[in-house]
Amino acid sequence: MDWGLQNRLAGIINPQNNRALMLAVDHGYFLGPTEKLEDPAKVIAPLLKYCDSLMLSRGVQRACVSAATRTPMVLRVSGGSSIIGEDLSKEDITVSIQDALRLNASALAMSVFVGSKYEHQTIVNLGRLVSDAQQYGIPVLAVTAVGKDLGKDARYLSLACRIAAEQGAHIVKTYYCENFEKVANSCPVPIIVAGGKKIPERDALQLTYNSIKGGAVGVDMGRNIWQSENPVAMIRAVRSIVHGNSDVNRAYEMYKKLSSEHPKRQDGQNTQRPNTSPAPEHTPQNTP
């Protein structure tokens, strides 16, 4: 594996503990202005210091993220369908490698819809993306999207993750499920678990804990962080599990304590102000 590719991966998955906390804010590429993500810049700013990497679209990166950040960017490069369209699985590559390089992407992310009408198209696109990105030392994260009609059981997710890995994906993002160990054990590359739809905070912390115990290197959470009553408290609690080996009870107590110290304002934004000191739970590994 080339040095540059290894270096980019090390910014996403901490090589010291083989753990990763990714913050997802790419929902708008098919959902539009998602609830509590209407203003991405305001959402991202206080959370950025607590994540190891940020998953987003090129439009949001250019418009909403400071170029001075040291946090690695995982760039969403697939799209073409919307939530009101006929079939979400009809995606294509929408971002060139050249533009990804201009954005200094640490990894490229695209969805693969195994078992859907457009399965062939998305799998072939993944293979081509891996080949193109490999020339420049950029890793690829494959998202095993389930679509409207596909399940989330271990048998299906094992199939989807293994196919993505066989095509050369360096990381696979998938869902947690019953018997998740089977999914993780049959995938030869690191797995990051998607946070999915908003659930109660304690349940999201349990999901994080179970995912890591089941063999994932970490989580890629979005709605369960920035749709929380206190996003900063929530990401710090998630981080305490991912990088601090906290159990669910300790992490939830941390969330409640931080929430009581920094209650939300009437507009739903945290009163807690971001600072420039290192995150106490763990200092992120960032690329140059």
C-alpha positions as CSV (number, residue, x, y, z in Angstrom):
1,M,0.0,0.0,0.0
2,D,1.4,3.4,-1.0
3,W,2.6,5.8,1.7
4,G,0.1,8.5,0.8
5,L,-2.9,6.1,0.9
6,Q,-1.7,4.8,4.3
7,N,-1.3,8.3,5.6
8,R,-4.8,9.3,4.5
9,L,-6.3,6.1,6.1
10,A,-4.4,6.9,9.3
11,G,-6.2,10.2,9.5
12,I,-9.6,8.4,9.4
13,I,-8.8,5.3,11.5
14,N,-6.5,6.1,14.3
15,P,-3.6,3.6,14.0
16,Q,-2.9,3.8,17.8
17,N,-6.2,2.1,18.7
18,N,-7.7,1.2,15.3
19,R,-10.8,3.3,16.1
20,A,-12.7,5.9,14.1
21,L,-15.4,8.5,14.8
22,M,-16.7,10.0,11.5
23,L,-19.3,12.8,11.5
24,A,-21.8,12.5,8.6
25,V,-23.2,15.7,7.2
26,D,-23.7,14.5,3.6
27,H,-27.5,13.9,3.9
28,G,-28.4,16.9,1.7
29,Y,-27.1,15.3,-1.4
30,F,-30.4,13.4,-1.7
31,L,-32.5,14.6,1.2
32,G,-32.1,18.4,0.7
33,P,-32.3,20.6,3.8
34,T,-32.6,17.9,6.5
35,E,-34.1,18.8,9.8
36,K,-31.4,20.5,12.0
37,L,-28.9,20.5,9.2
38,E,-30.5,23.4,7.4
39,D,-27.4,25.5,8.1
40,P,-24.4,23.1,7.7
41,A,-21.8,25.7,8.7
42,K,-23.4,26.3,12.1
43,V,-23.8,22.5,12.7
44,I,-20.3,21.6,11.7
45,A,-18.3,24.3,13.5
46,P,-18.8,23.2,17.2
47,L,-18.5,19.5,16.4
48,L,-15.5,19.4,14.1
49,K,-12.9,19.2,16.8
50,Y,-14.5,16.0,18.3
51,C,-14.6,13.9,15.1
52,D,-11.7,12.1,13.4
53,S,-13.1,12.8,10.0
54,L,-16.0,14.6,8.3
55,M,-18.2,13.0,5.6
56,L,-19.7,15.6,3.3
57,S,-20.4,16.7,-0.2
58,R,-18.1,19.0,-2.1
59,G,-20.6,21.9,-2.1
60,V,-20.8,21.8,1.7
61,Q,-17.1,21.5,2.1
62,R,-16.4,24.5,-0.1
63,A,-19.2,26.7,1.4
64,C,-19.3,25.6,5.0
65,V,-15.9,24.3,6.2
66,S,-12.9,26.5,7.0
67,A,-9.9,25.6,4.8
68,A,-7.8,26.0,7.9
69,T,-9.2,22.8,9.4
70,R,-6.9,19.9,10.0
71,T,-9.8,17.4,10.1
72,P,-9.7,14.9,7.2
73,M,-12.5,15.2,4.7
74,V,-14.3,12.1,3.4
75,L,-15.8,13.3,0.2
76,R,-19.2,12.0,-1.1
77,V,-18.6,11.5,-4.8
78,S,-21.8,9.6,-5.8
79,G,-25.3,11.0,-6.4
80,G,-27.9,11.6,-9.1
81,S,-31.2,10.7,-7.3
82,S,-33.3,12.4,-4.7
83,I,-35.7,11.3,-2.0
84,I,-38.7,12.2,-4.2
85,G,-37.3,10.4,-7.2
86,E,-38.4,6.9,-8.4
87,D,-35.3,5.0,-7.3
88,L,-32.6,6.1,-4.9
89,S,-30.3,3.4,-6.2
90,K,-29.8,5.1,-9.6
91,E,-26.6,6.8,-8.6
92,D,-23.5,7.6,-10.6
93,I,-20.1,9.2,-9.9
94,T,-20.7,13.0,-9.8
95,V,-17.2,14.2,-8.7
96,S,-14.0,13.9,-10.6
97,I,-10.7,12.7,-9.1
98,Q,-9.2,16.1,-10.1
99,D,-11.8,18.0,-8.0
100,A,-11.4,15.6,-5.1
101,L,-7.6,16.4,-5.2
102,R,-8.4,20.1,-5.3
103,L,-10.4,19.6,-2.2
104,N,-7.6,17.6,-0.5
105,A,-9.9,14.7,0.1
106,S,-8.6,12.1,2.5
107,A,-11.1,9.5,1.2
108,L,-13.8,9.2,-1.4
109,A,-17.3,7.8,-0.5
110,M,-19.9,6.3,-2.7
111,S,-23.0,4.1,-2.2
112,V,-23.4,0.6,-3.5
113,F,-26.9,-0.8,-3.8
114,V,-26.5,-4.6,-3.8
115,G,-29.7,-6.4,-4.7
116,S,-31.3,-3.3,-6.3
117,K,-32.4,-2.6,-9.8
118,Y,-29.1,-0.6,-10.4
119,E,-26.8,-3.1,-8.6
120,H,-24.6,-3.6,-11.6
121,Q,-24.1,0.1,-12.2
122,T,-23.1,0.9,-8.7
123,I,-20.8,-2.1,-8.3
124,V,-19.0,-1.3,-11.5
125,N,-18.8,2.4,-10.5
126,L,-17.1,1.3,-7.2
127,G,-14.5,-0.7,-9.1
128,R,-13.8,2.1,-11.4
129,L,-13.5,4.6,-8.6
130,V,-11.1,2.4,-6.7
131,S,-8.9,2.1,-9.8
132,D,-8.9,5.8,-10.5
133,A,-8.3,6.8,-6.9
134,Q,-5.6,4.3,-6.4
135,Q,-3.4,6.2,-8.9
136,Y,-3.4,9.1,-6.6
137,G,-3.2,7.3,-3.3
138,I,-6.8,8.1,-2.2
139,P,-8.7,5.4,-0.3
140,V,-12.4,4.7,-1.1
141,L,-15.2,4.2,1.4
142,A,-18.1,2.1,0.1
143,V,-21.5,2.7,1.7
144,T,-23.7,-0.4,1.6
145,A,-26.9,1.5,1.1
146,V,-30.0,-0.6,1.6
147,G,-32.6,1.4,-0.3
148,K,-36.3,1.3,0.3
149,D,-36.9,-2.4,-0.2
150,L,-33.7,-4.0,1.1
151,G,-33.3,-5.5,4.5
152,K,-30.6,-5.1,7.2
153,D,-30.1,-8.7,8.3
154,A,-26.6,-10.2,8.7
155,R,-26.9,-12.4,5.6
156,Y,-27.6,-9.4,3.3
157,L,-25.1,-7.0,4.9
158,S,-22.4,-9.7,4.9
159,L,-23.0,-10.1,1.1
160,A,-23.0,-6.4,0.5
161,C,-19.9,-5.7,2.6
162,R,-17.9,-8.5,1.1
163,I,-18.7,-7.5,-2.5
164,A,-17.6,-3.9,-1.7
165,A,-14.3,-5.2,-0.2
166,E,-13.8,-7.5,-3.2
167,Q,-14.0,-4.5,-5.5
168,G,-11.2,-2.9,-3.6
169,A,-12.9,-0.6,-1.1
170,H,-10.5,0.3,1.7
171,I,-13.3,0.9,4.3
172,V,-17.0,-0.2,4.3
173,K,-19.8,1.7,5.9
174,T,-22.8,-0.5,6.8
175,Y,-25.5,-1.0,9.4
176,Y,-25.5,-2.7,12.7
177,C,-27.7,-5.8,12.9
178,E,-28.3,-8.9,14.9
179,N,-25.3,-11.3,14.6
180,F,-23.2,-8.4,13.4
181,E,-20.1,-10.3,14.2
182,K,-20.8,-12.4,11.1
183,V,-20.7,-9.3,9.0
184,A,-17.5,-8.0,10.5
185,N,-15.7,-11.4,10.4
186,S,-16.5,-11.9,6.7
187,C,-15.3,-8.5,5.6
188,P,-11.5,-8.3,5.1
189,V,-11.4,-4.4,5.4
190,P,-12.4,-2.2,8.3
191,I,-16.1,-1.6,8.9
192,I,-17.7,1.6,10.1
193,V,-21.3,1.5,11.3
194,A,-23.9,4.0,10.2
195,G,-25.8,5.9,12.8
196,G,-29.0,5.8,10.8
197,K,-32.2,7.6,11.8
198,K,-32.5,9.6,15.0
199,I,-33.1,7.4,18.1
200,P,-32.9,8.2,21.8
201,E,-29.5,9.3,22.9
202,R,-28.9,6.3,25.2
203,D,-29.9,3.9,22.3
204,A,-27.4,5.6,20.0
205,L,-24.7,5.2,22.6
206,Q,-25.7,1.5,22.9
207,L,-25.5,1.2,19.1
208,T,-21.9,2.7,19.2
209,Y,-20.9,0.3,22.0
210,N,-22.4,-2.8,20.3
211,S,-20.8,-1.9,17.0
212,I,-17.3,-1.8,18.3
213,K,-17.8,-4.9,20.4
214,G,-19.1,-6.6,17.3
215,G,-16.0,-5.9,15.3
216,A,-16.5,-2.4,13.8
217,V,-13.6,0.1,14.0
218,G,-16.1,2.9,14.8
219,V,-19.2,4.7,13.7
220,D,-20.2,7.3,11.2
221,M,-23.0,9.3,12.9
222,G,-24.9,12.2,11.7
223,R,-28.6,12.6,12.8
224,N,-27.9,10.9,16.1
225,I,-25.5,13.7,16.9
226,W,-26.7,16.9,15.3
227,Q,-30.4,16.1,15.8
228,S,-29.7,15.5,19.5
229,E,-30.9,18.1,22.1
230,N,-27.2,18.8,22.8
231,P,-25.0,17.9,19.8
232,V,-21.7,18.7,21.5
233,A,-22.5,16.7,24.5
234,M,-23.6,13.8,22.3
235,I,-20.5,13.7,20.1
236,R,-18.3,13.8,23.2
237,A,-20.3,10.9,24.7
238,V,-20.0,8.9,21.5
239,R,-16.3,9.7,21.4
240,S,-15.8,8.5,25.0
241,I,-17.0,5.0,23.8
242,V,-15.0,5.0,20.5
243,H,-11.7,6.3,21.9
244,G,-12.1,6.2,25.7
245,N,-13.5,2.7,26.0
246,S,-16.4,4.0,28.1
247,D,-19.4,1.7,28.7
248,V,-22.9,2.9,27.8
249,N,-23.8,3.9,31.4
250,R,-20.7,6.1,31.7
251,A,-21.1,7.7,28.3
252,Y,-24.8,8.4,29.0
253,E,-24.0,10.0,32.4
254,M,-21.4,12.1,30.6
255,Y,-24.0,13.2,28.1
256,K,-26.5,14.2,30.8
257,K,-23.8,16.0,32.8
258,L,-22.6,18.0,29.8
259,S,-26.2,18.7,28.8
260,S,-27.0,20.1,32.3
261,E,-23.9,22.3,32.2
262,H,-24.6,23.6,28.7
263,P,-28.4,23.7,28.2
264,K,-29.7,24.3,24.7
265,R,-31.1,27.7,23.7
266,Q,-34.6,28.3,22.6
267,D,-33.5,28.1,18.9
268,G,-32.2,24.6,19.5
269,Q,-28.5,25.5,19.3
270,N,-26.1,24.6,22.1
271,T,-24.9,27.4,24.4
272,Q,-21.6,25.7,24.7
273,R,-19.0,27.5,22.7
274,P,-16.3,25.6,20.8
275,N,-12.7,26.2,21.9
276,T,-9.3,25.4,20.3
277,S,-8.0,23.1,23.0
278,P,-7.6,19.3,22.2
279,A,-10.7,17.1,22.7
280,P,-10.3,15.6,26.2
281,E,-11.5,12.2,25.3
282,H,-8.9,11.7,22.6
283,T,-6.8,13.9,20.3
284,P,-7.8,13.2,16.6
285,Q,-5.2,12.0,14.2
286,N,-5.2,14.5,11.3
287,T,-3.5,14.4,7.9
288,P,-1.1,17.2,7.0
